[in-house]
């Protein structure tokens, strides 16, 4: 069995949800994937008449067979069973209960939205990707891939592509379509699907398609909906944005499997493709489907579109991810000229979010050309992996860096420092200076900055000339926030040592002021020799910074008076 790229995502989601639903085309490998991912789970196929009858007639008894959960295949055949699954899942109250599969996305989606919304993760499994095809040792020649396609059974068992696709299509028309609509004229429907194949990669004109088929616009629309519901075709929507340009509004038509499209075009061998007029369209179909598989296999929404304006400026595929938009142009030829990059660069100028530009082509050499990557088809998966990996790396690093840089917090700190702290420090120096020069042999001033367990202190730490360096040393200019639970503290201390005046000796004097910055404001306190100076306590909200001054005159007066009292109250001469 071939390892599927979706397996790791499937196993991860099963640990997070009670149910995981895997949808996709018939024969895309859903059952094989689920059994391979969960070999110990019980299994039931609701395509089997006896199993389907049991589930319909006695749903509780049917589910009682699976006390430990299981894999229920083609669950859209018994949509009412999902309501009972909801009850069973809620009663169990644990994740990892049932894996559900289905091949009719609209019918199954309706049932899920009514019963299991919020309880199931959704995955879509398409036929093999190029990397998965390589694991089967099948040919990776472009024309071989366009001819044989990517259905697992064809590649695993080495089936003849034309015969296998013919059987697939006839079984689909006779059985699958008739489950969805009342189809009376099979030959006309077959003609409609073949005409769709002839429009691969083209803008959808439903009126023209209906007219060429010989049916009404309404019937053509209904039949197209059936093809979408059963994973035969999909529509790629155009890019929409306010670019002051007239953008095309019609979607483009593609097949989920390019090999089926080739069969419907009447291609019977890979050798026919080299000169076929639609080779370029089929190659484009292969690339678009490959990018879609890359996203879906990782449990991500495709988020793909194309760009075309009314003047004919076009980009085949815009690939949106968290890291920006990748612009991908597709050329089937093995040789690329410089003018092939013109439209990519013009679209890049129009859409500012484009971060990667690549031209996927039929050659073999990887090159960097005119601000674009020239990527051979066999390296497309690597390019997509790199785009996703770069995004994952940046997200991983960001998650472990903590908070994003908080410019607002730094600006608030700077405002407090300039309007209150620096002026208050100048006031403290002015008040202490006369005593220092006349009554003490030594004076020492020290600044302190504390945040959590980090602390810096030095004589000039809170000088204006060193402020930027102080912030950098404590990472106060990047990735910090002001919080009440872990406030930022700035302190200024002025110490007077060795009293020389009369009526001594006097004790040394230590004067300090501290600013504690929280989330909404700061609080200033002051002490002399460990005793609070209540008159200098103040609380200021950041919103009041422009209206509240540092009250420097009061600060100078109170400090001077406090020093006088400390000297006067000192020990008497013995």
NUZA-175172 format. One record per residue (C-alpha): x, y, z. Coordinates in nm, 3 decimals, decimal comma. Layout:
% NUZA-175172
PT:u:v:w
PT:X:Y:Z
...
This chain:
% NUZA-175172
PT:u:v:w
PT:0,000:0,000:0,000
PT:0,121:0,349:-0,087
PT:0,174:0,590:0,202
PT:-0,062:0,887:0,168
PT:0,049:1,235:0,266
PT:-0,282:1,294:0,447
PT:-0,225:1,013:0,698
PT:-0,047:1,214:0,965
PT:-0,314:1,486:0,955
PT:-0,591:1,226:0,973
PT:-0,437:1,061:1,279
PT:-0,384:1,397:1,447
PT:-0,745:1,510:1,395
PT:-0,879:1,177:1,524
PT:-0,719:1,259:1,859
PT:-0,891:1,599:1,861
PT:-1,247:1,518:1,745
PT:-1,505:1,246:1,815
PT:-1,544:1,199:1,439
PT:-1,333:1,260:1,131
PT:-1,507:1,262:0,792
PT:-1,302:1,186:0,480
PT:-1,469:1,271:0,150
PT:-1,341:1,254:-0,206
PT:-1,396:1,090:-0,544
PT:-1,471:0,722:-0,569
PT:-1,153:0,516:-0,587
PT:-0,937:0,800:-0,454
PT:-0,812:0,567:-0,179
PT:-1,027:0,675:0,117
PT:-1,090:0,323:0,251
PT:-0,727:0,218:0,209
PT:-0,606:0,532:0,384
PT:-0,841:0,489:0,681
PT:-0,760:0,121:0,728
PT:-0,389:0,192:0,697
PT:-0,408:0,477:0,950
PT:-0,623:0,280:1,198
PT:-0,563:-0,093:1,144
PT:-0,725:-0,187:1,477
PT:-1,060:-0,015:1,416
PT:-1,363:-0,221:1,316
PT:-1,491:-0,161:0,962
PT:-1,829:-0,155:0,786
PT:-1,909:-0,066:0,424
PT:-2,251:0,093:0,383
PT:-2,239:0,024:0,009
PT:-2,312:-0,341:0,096
PT:-2,693:-0,395:0,088
PT:-2,704:-0,599:0,410
PT:-2,499:-0,346:0,606
PT:-2,701:-0,056:0,465
PT:-3,030:-0,230:0,549
PT:-2,912:-0,304:0,905
PT:-2,806:0,058:0,958
PT:-3,135:0,193:0,820
PT:-3,370:-0,044:1,002
PT:-3,192:-0,063:1,338
PT:-2,938:0,219:1,369
PT:-2,887:0,169:1,744
PT:-2,827:-0,201:1,700
PT:-2,592:-0,134:1,410
PT:-2,381:0,111:1,610
PT:-2,379:-0,120:1,911
PT:-2,143:-0,343:1,708
PT:-1,876:-0,074:1,753
PT:-1,830:-0,012:2,126
PT:-1,478:0,115:2,060
PT:-1,567:0,306:1,744
PT:-1,483:0,212:1,388
PT:-1,463:0,306:1,020
PT:-1,795:0,356:0,840
PT:-1,748:0,362:0,463
PT:-1,978:0,553:0,221
PT:-2,188:0,687:0,508
PT:-2,387:0,913:0,274
PT:-2,592:0,604:0,185
PT:-2,754:0,616:0,531
PT:-2,774:0,989:0,615
PT:-3,011:0,933:0,910
PT:-2,737:0,733:1,082
PT:-2,549:1,056:1,150
PT:-2,814:1,170:1,400
PT:-2,761:0,850:1,601
PT:-2,385:0,896:1,576
PT:-2,428:1,241:1,728
PT:-2,607:1,091:2,030
PT:-2,355:0,809:2,069
PT:-2,066:1,054:2,046
PT:-2,215:1,295:2,299
PT:-2,283:1,010:2,544
PT:-1,927:0,879:2,510
PT:-1,781:1,226:2,556
PT:-1,439:1,140:2,415
PT:-1,245:1,197:2,097
PT:-1,136:0,929:1,850
PT:-1,468:0,749:1,797
PT:-1,557:0,701:1,427
PT:-1,395:0,761:1,091
PT:-1,660:0,834:0,827
PT:-1,606:0,832:0,450
PT:-1,824:0,950:0,162
PT:-1,813:1,014:-0,213
PT:-2,094:1,265:-0,261
PT:-1,986:1,592:-0,111
PT:-2,313:1,790:-0,130
PT:-2,535:1,510:-0,001
PT:-2,290:1,424:0,277
PT:-2,225:1,788:0,366
PT:-2,596:1,851:0,417
PT:-2,625:1,551:0,650
PT:-2,317:1,653:0,847
PT:-2,429:2,014:0,885
PT:-2,756:1,894:1,035
PT:-2,613:1,634:1,276
PT:-2,238:1,652:1,331
PT:-2,157:2,020:1,292
PT:-1,877:2,106:1,534
PT:-1,821:1,739:1,621
PT:-1,635:1,623:1,312
PT:-1,321:1,732:1,134
PT:-1,351:1,731:0,754
PT:-1,084:1,610:0,512
PT:-1,095:1,571:0,133
PT:-0,881:1,302:-0,026
PT:-0,815:1,335:-0,397
PT:-0,631:1,084:-0,618
PT:-0,254:1,054:-0,584
PT:-0,031:1,359:-0,594
PT:0,285:1,349:-0,806
PT:0,490:1,256:-0,498
PT:0,247:0,976:-0,412
PT:0,248:0,856:-0,774
PT:0,627:0,838:-0,756
PT:0,595:0,594:-0,464
PT:0,420:0,349:-0,699
PT:0,723:0,366:-0,932
PT:0,493:0,477:-1,215
PT:0,637:0,694:-1,490
PT:0,680:1,063:-1,413
PT:0,707:1,164:-1,778
PT:0,464:1,450:-1,830
PT:0,270:1,297:-2,116
PT:0,241:0,967:-1,927
PT:0,095:1,150:-1,627
PT:-0,149:1,344:-1,844
PT:-0,262:1,019:-2,005
PT:-0,288:0,781:-1,709
PT:-0,386:1,029:-1,441
PT:-0,360:0,966:-1,069
PT:-0,633:0,725:-0,958
PT:-0,461:0,484:-0,714
PT:-0,611:0,165:-0,856
PT:-0,482:0,235:-1,207
PT:-0,131:0,300:-1,082
PT:-0,118:0,037:-0,805
PT:-0,236:-0,243:-1,031
PT:-0,083:-0,124:-1,357
PT:-0,421:-0,108:-1,534
PT:-0,453:0,007:-1,892
PT:-0,563:0,372:-1,851
PT:-0,819:0,392:-2,133
PT:-1,003:0,078:-2,023
PT:-0,989:0,175:-1,655
PT:-1,116:0,528:-1,717
PT:-1,391:0,398:-1,945
PT:-1,510:0,157:-1,675
PT:-1,489:0,430:-1,412
PT:-1,691:0,673:-1,620
PT:-1,958:0,426:-1,723
PT:-2,000:0,303:-1,365
PT:-2,018:0,665:-1,251
PT:-2,287:0,757:-1,506
PT:-2,497:0,443:-1,465
PT:-2,484:0,431:-1,088
PT:-2,361:0,746:-0,921
PT:-2,536:1,011:-1,131
PT:-2,868:0,832:-1,115
PT:-2,849:0,849:-0,736
PT:-2,841:1,226:-0,758
PT:-3,079:1,312:-1,045
PT:-3,337:1,154:-1,269
PT:-3,132:1,109:-1,581
PT:-3,328:0,990:-1,885
PT:-3,094:1,067:-2,173
PT:-2,759:0,907:-2,089
PT:-2,602:0,980:-2,426
PT:-2,667:1,353:-2,395
PT:-2,518:1,359:-2,046
PT:-2,209:1,175:-2,174
PT:-2,175:1,437:-2,449
PT:-2,206:1,712:-2,188
PT:-1,921:1,566:-1,980
PT:-1,699:1,526:-2,287
PT:-1,766:1,887:-2,383
PT:-1,663:1,986:-2,029
PT:-1,333:1,807:-2,087
PT:-1,285:2,012:-2,403
PT:-1,321:2,329:-2,193
PT:-1,059:2,232:-1,933
PT:-0,877:2,541:-1,810
PT:-1,121:2,775:-1,987
PT:-1,363:3,032:-1,851
PT:-1,699:2,871:-1,788
PT:-1,976:2,983:-2,022
PT:-2,272:2,777:-1,908
PT:-2,501:2,903:-2,184
PT:-2,255:2,804:-2,455
PT:-2,195:2,467:-2,291
PT:-2,566:2,396:-2,274
PT:-2,619:2,508:-2,632
PT:-2,339:2,288:-2,765
PT:-2,481:1,994:-2,571
PT:-2,836:2,058:-2,691
PT:-2,984:2,124:-2,346
PT:-3,114:2,433:-2,170
PT:-2,904:2,663:-1,956
PT:-3,090:2,534:-1,648
PT:-3,016:2,170:-1,730
PT:-2,652:2,245:-1,801
PT:-2,623:2,418:-1,464
PT:-2,788:2,125:-1,286
PT:-2,561:1,872:-1,457
PT:-2,252:2,074:-1,372
PT:-2,362:2,074:-1,008
PT:-2,383:1,694:-1,024
PT:-2,028:1,675:-1,160
PT:-1,908:1,893:-0,875
PT:-2,101:1,695:-0,613
PT:-1,942:1,370:-0,724
PT:-1,586:1,504:-0,750
PT:-1,552:1,493:-1,128
PT:-1,496:1,866:-1,187
PT:-1,431:2,175:-0,980
PT:-1,452:2,547:-1,050
PT:-1,165:2,786:-0,982
PT:-1,299:3,129:-0,892
PT:-1,144:3,455:-1,012
PT:-0,956:3,694:-0,787
PT:-1,169:3,982:-0,660
PT:-1,030:4,302:-0,512
PT:-1,070:4,675:-0,551
PT:-0,785:4,735:-0,795
PT:-0,964:4,997:-1,005
PT:-0,961:4,743:-1,286
PT:-1,236:4,546:-1,455
PT:-1,180:4,186:-1,347
PT:-1,328:3,877:-1,506
PT:-1,611:3,732:-1,294
PT:-1,655:3,388:-1,453
PT:-1,484:3,082:-1,295
PT:-1,258:2,839:-1,481
PT:-1,338:2,469:-1,522
PT:-1,102:2,188:-1,422
PT:-1,118:1,812:-1,364
PT:-1,009:1,656:-1,036
PT:-0,817:1,395:-1,235
PT:-0,642:1,496:-1,556
PT:-0,629:1,134:-1,678
PT:-1,009:1,116:-1,684
PT:-1,018:1,443:-1,878
PT:-0,775:1,296:-2,133
PT:-0,991:0,987:-2,171
PT:-1,300:1,202:-2,227
PT:-1,110:1,391:-2,498
PT:-1,057:1,064:-2,683
PT:-0,685:1,035:-2,609
PT:-0,586:0,667:-2,621
PT:-0,210:0,681:-2,569
PT:0,053:0,907:-2,417
PT:0,209:0,956:-2,760
PT:-0,103:1,142:-2,877
PT:-0,065:1,408:-2,609
PT:0,261:1,559:-2,739
PT:0,081:1,708:-3,041
PT:-0,268:1,741:-2,897
PT:-0,409:2,096:-2,917
PT:-0,521:2,080:-2,553
PT:-0,189:1,961:-2,411
PT:-0,131:2,303:-2,253
PT:-0,477:2,303:-2,094
PT:-0,425:1,951:-1,957
PT:-0,085:2,047:-1,817
PT:-0,244:2,349:-1,647
PT:-0,517:2,122:-1,508
PT:-0,251:1,892:-1,365
PT:-0,070:2,182:-1,192
PT:-0,386:2,339:-1,045
PT:-0,506:2,002:-0,914
PT:-0,160:1,932:-0,771
PT:-0,161:2,256:-0,572
PT:-0,511:2,177:-0,448
PT:-0,395:1,831:-0,334
PT:-0,101:1,982:-0,151
PT:-0,335:2,198:0,058
PT:-0,603:1,935:0,114
PT:-0,353:1,667:0,216
PT:-0,251:1,894:0,502
PT:-0,607:1,957:0,612
PT:-0,604:2,312:0,474
PT:-0,861:2,488:0,263
PT:-0,727:2,530:-0,093
PT:-0,780:2,909:-0,107
PT:-0,692:2,916:-0,476
PT:-0,807:3,152:-0,748
PT:-0,686:3,297:-1,077
PT:-0,639:3,653:-1,204
PT:-0,767:3,790:-1,531
PT:-0,881:4,138:-1,624
PT:-1,077:4,262:-1,922
PT:-0,758:4,359:-2,108
PT:-0,634:3,998:-2,102
PT:-0,373:4,030:-1,825
PT:-0,374:3,691:-1,654
PT:-0,210:3,475:-1,388
PT:-0,311:3,109:-1,393
PT:-0,311:3,054:-1,017
PT:-0,297:3,263:-0,701
PT:-0,206:3,053:-0,398
PT:-0,305:3,221:-0,073
PT:-0,134:3,132:0,255
PT:-0,062:3,300:0,587
PT:0,269:3,426:0,451
PT:0,112:3,607:0,155
PT:0,005:3,514:-0,197
PT:0,199:3,294:-0,433
PT:0,150:3,378:-0,800
PT:0,194:3,076:-1,030
PT:0,196:3,084:-1,409
PT:0,186:2,757:-1,605
PT:0,355:2,678:-1,938
PT:0,367:2,324:-2,073
PT:0,668:2,384:-2,299
PT:1,020:2,279:-2,207
PT:1,159:2,617:-2,318
PT:1,062:2,949:-2,160
PT:1,139:3,291:-2,303
PT:1,176:3,614:-2,106
PT:0,838:3,749:-2,222
PT:0,663:3,466:-2,037
PT:0,744:3,647:-1,712
PT:0,585:3,975:-1,816
PT:0,231:3,900:-1,699
PT:0,358:3,757:-1,368
PT:0,550:4,074:-1,294
PT:0,261:4,300:-1,393
PT:0,019:4,106:-1,172
PT:0,279:4,127:-0,892
PT:0,277:4,505:-0,925
PT:-0,103:4,516:-0,900
PT:-0,141:4,283:-0,599
PT:0,084:4,399:-0,317
PT:0,042:4,081:-0,108
PT:0,219:3,861:-0,365
PT:0,530:3,725:-0,193
PT:0,635:3,447:-0,434
PT:0,623:3,437:-0,814
PT:0,684:3,111:-0,997
PT:0,647:2,980:-1,349
PT:0,587:2,604:-1,356
PT:0,691:2,456:-1,691
PT:0,759:2,133:-1,875
PT:1,137:2,158:-1,865
PT:1,385:2,009:-1,619
PT:1,603:2,298:-1,491
PT:1,530:2,514:-1,186
PT:1,627:2,877:-1,240
PT:1,581:3,223:-1,090
PT:1,466:3,457:-1,367
PT:1,350:3,822:-1,350
PT:1,237:3,816:-0,985
PT:1,057:3,486:-1,051
PT:1,130:3,120:-0,989
PT:1,133:2,892:-1,295
PT:1,018:2,558:-1,153
PT:0,999:2,223:-1,336
PT:0,684:2,022:-1,268
PT:0,867:1,756:-1,065
PT:0,988:2,029:-0,824
PT:0,647:2,189:-0,773
PT:0,584:1,989:-0,456
PT:0,918:2,106:-0,317
PT:0,830:2,471:-0,389
PT:0,494:2,434:-0,213
PT:0,658:2,257:0,081
PT:0,908:2,540:0,112
PT:0,633:2,803:0,112
PT:0,446:2,615:0,385
PT:0,767:2,538:0,578
PT:0,870:2,905:0,579
PT:0,528:2,989:0,718
PT:0,550:2,716:0,983
PT:0,898:2,827:1,089
PT:0,789:3,188:1,130
PT:0,479:3,082:1,324
PT:0,686:2,850:1,547
PT:0,937:3,122:1,626
PT:0,666:3,380:1,685
PT:0,483:3,147:1,924
PT:0,799:3,104:2,130
PT:0,900:3,467:2,125
PT:0,596:3,551:2,338
PT:0,429:3,884:2,283
PT:0,488:4,076:1,967
PT:0,694:4,394:2,008
PT:0,474:4,643:2,193
PT:0,548:4,986:2,052
PT:0,266:5,132:2,261
PT:0,430:5,012:2,584
PT:0,766:5,156:2,485
PT:0,610:5,489:2,391
PT:0,428:5,502:2,724
PT:0,750:5,429:2,911
PT:0,933:5,701:2,717
PT:0,656:5,949:2,798
PT:0,671:5,874:3,172
PT:1,050:5,892:3,169
PT:1,066:6,230:2,993
PT:0,772:6,403:3,163
PT:0,804:6,272:3,520
PT:1,114:6,068:3,598
PT:1,386:6,290:3,451
PT:1,242:6,609:3,599
PT:1,201:6,440:3,938
PT:1,562:6,315:3,930
PT:1,679:6,668:3,853
PT:1,475:6,791:4,149
PT:1,631:6,529:4,381
PT:1,981:6,628:4,266
PT:1,905:6,996:4,323
PT:1,767:6,929:4,674
PT:2,055:6,706:4,783
PT:2,342:6,897:4,624
PT:2,386:7,172:4,893
PT:2,406:6,912:5,167
PT:2,647:6,698:4,964
PT:2,893:6,982:4,900
PT:2,882:7,134:5,250
PT:2,807:6,865:5,508
PT:2,917:6,526:5,364
PT:3,243:6,397:5,224
PT:3,085:6,167:4,969
PT:2,768:6,151:4,760
PT:2,664:5,863:4,538
PT:2,370:5,852:4,296
PT:2,250:5,522:4,147
PT:1,977:5,428:3,904
PT:1,792:5,095:3,909
PT:1,565:4,927:3,654
PT:1,382:4,605:3,744
PT:1,149:4,386:3,541
PT:1,072:4,043:3,683
PT:1,396:3,875:3,782
PT:1,607:4,108:3,564
PT:1,774:4,409:3,726
PT:2,032:4,660:3,612
PT:2,192:4,930:3,826
PT:2,462:5,192:3,771
PT:2,531:5,554:3,847
PT:2,421:5,683:3,509
PT:2,154:5,427:3,425
PT:1,870:5,681:3,423
PT:2,062:5,959:3,246
PT:1,890:6,087:2,934
PT:2,203:6,017:2,729
PT:2,198:5,647:2,826
PT:1,822:5,585:2,818
PT:1,813:5,400:2,484
PT:2,097:5,172:2,592
PT:1,923:5,107:2,924
PT:1,608:4,996:2,744
PT:1,807:4,773:2,511
PT:1,993:4,606:2,799
PT:1,665:4,504:2,962
PT:1,478:4,438:2,633
PT:1,243:4,724:2,709
PT:1,229:4,824:2,345
PT:1,110:4,482:2,217
PT:0,851:4,222:2,319
PT:0,752:4,363:2,657
PT:0,425:4,486:2,799
PT:0,333:4,691:3,103
PT:0,147:4,465:3,345
PT:0,011:4,504:3,698
PT:0,110:4,147:3,782
PT:0,472:4,203:3,679
PT:0,529:4,580:3,688
PT:0,832:4,767:3,563
PT:1,019:4,950:3,842
PT:1,256:5,245:3,797
PT:1,435:5,381:4,105
PT:1,676:5,663:4,172
PT:1,886:5,667:4,490
PT:2,095:5,955:4,626
PT:2,324:5,863:4,918
PT:2,512:6,106:5,146
PT:2,803:5,951:5,338
PT:3,044:6,074:5,612
PT:2,885:6,375:5,781
PT:3,135:6,661:5,846
PT:2,914:6,922:6,012
PT:2,897:7,020:6,379
PT:2,675:6,850:6,629
PT:2,781:6,518:6,482
PT:2,837:6,242:6,405
PT:2,521:6,207:6,202
PT:2,403:5,888:6,033
PT:2,446:5,852:5,658
PT:2,144:5,956:5,457
PT:1,986:5,750:5,178
PT:1,720:5,924:4,973
PT:1,528:5,734:4,700
PT:1,234:5,774:4,468
PT:1,069:5,482:4,286
PT:0,828:5,468:3,992
PT:0,622:5,150:3,949
PT:0,464:5,121:3,603
PT:0,161:4,893:3,559
PT:-0,088:4,838:3,281
PT:-0,290:5,159:3,319
PT:-0,068:5,399:3,510
PT:0,228:5,445:3,744
PT:0,280:5,510:4,114
PT:0,562:5,722:4,261
PT:0,688:5,672:4,615
PT:0,978:5,827:4,804
PT:1,179:5,727:5,113
PT:1,457:5,864:5,332
PT:1,653:5,611:5,533
PT:1,375:5,356:5,481
PT:1,098:5,588:5,599
PT:0,823:5,693:5,361
PT:0,771:6,055:5,261
PT:0,389:6,050:5,219
PT:0,367:6,394:5,061
PT:0,565:6,269:4,760
PT:0,344:5,967:4,689
PT:0,142:6,009:4,373
PT:-0,052:5,787:4,127
PT:-0,095:5,894:3,765
PT:-0,290:5,719:3,490
PT:-0,126:5,719:3,149
PT:-0,425:5,907:3,011
PT:-0,341:6,195:3,249
PT:0,029:6,228:3,165
PT:-0,022:6,551:2,976
PT:-0,226:6,703:3,262
PT:-0,027:6,589:3,570
PT:0,317:6,733:3,640
PT:0,595:6,576:3,844
PT:0,542:6,848:4,114
PT:0,915:6,911:4,124
PT:0,894:7,218:4,352
PT:0,706:7,021:4,615
PT:0,950:6,731:4,573
PT:1,256:6,956:4,631
PT:1,101:7,117:4,935
PT:0,995:6,790:5,095
PT:1,333:6,625:5,036
PT:1,522:6,923:5,177
PT:1,302:6,924:5,486
PT:1,340:6,546:5,528
PT:1,722:6,571:5,514
PT:1,725:6,853:5,769
PT:1,513:6,644:6,004
PT:1,740:6,341:5,963
PT:2,052:6,548:6,042
PT:1,884:6,724:6,333
PT:1,761:6,400:6,480
PT:2,097:6,229:6,445
PT:2,307:6,113:6,744
PT:2,432:6,399:6,972
PT:2,805:6,472:7,019
PT:2,929:6,261:7,311
